[in-house]
Amino acid sequence: MALNEYRKKRDFSVTPEPSGDGRAGEGNTARLIYVVQKHRATQLHYDFRLEWSGTLLSWAVPKGPSVDPSVKRLAMQVEDHPIDYANFEGVIPEGEYGGGTVMVWDKGTWEPESPDVDAALKKGDLKFSLHGEKLIGSWVLVRTRGFGSSSGRSSWLLIKHRDQFALERDIAGDEPRSALTNRLLAEIARDEGGDVEKAATGDPPVKKAATGDRAAEKAASSRAPKSKKAGVRKHQRSSSR
């Protein structure tokens, strides 16, 4: 069974993750699920998932997807996940496999550009289009001979194709909030009883006003015109003399 490894690694009496015991997805349909989950476990990474043949094919992307075609992101293939995992956002208890905070960072659907998906996966060259809330357009997953390729965890590269949706920007850093609930990792951890301090290390740092900025604001305030009321009082005093 495709989910044997997934289930073997988890104790579903402890973790809130779905067991996948329900009816599997149909797979090979016109509207296939796509999801990226931002996961602050031992290290921060992004889990990239594509529905196929009743499960979610999954890759762990350490630095997150990039919409810049010149940037190639390492994507380590991991065990298939159940279809209902696509909506999982919450906290995996510490001590359990993947313990930490999980966010639905992006979601939508995907469609193959490769005419035969199974053959493309076997060959290690899968072309596809994403219709997500953050990631859109044409992409490719290419298997490499790099780290991990010698044992069941093959390494791939996730690359954005050059199209009208390609941009030179850090989308993972620019758009850190959940596509499902608009929360940051720390907010999810707080709401779900997780480790807020650990989760916060996966969020962008809070920006503080620089000393020079505060000084400029104070100076601008001192130069601001006096209120009309103050001006009226001054005029009244002059008239009474």
Buried (B, 14 or more C-beta within 10 A) or exposed (E): EBBEEBBEBBEEEEBEBBBBEEEBBEBEEEEBBBBBBBBBBEEBBBBBBBBBBBBBBBBBBEBBBBBBBEBBBBBBBBBBBBBBBBEBBBBBBEEBEBBBBBBBBBBBBBEBBBEEBEEBBEEBBBBBBBBBBBBBBBBBBBBBEEEBBEEEBBBBBBBBBEEEBBBEEBBBEEBBBBBBEEBBBBBBBBBBEBBBEBBBEBBEEEEEEEEEEEEEEEEEEEEEEEEEEEEEEEEEEEEEE
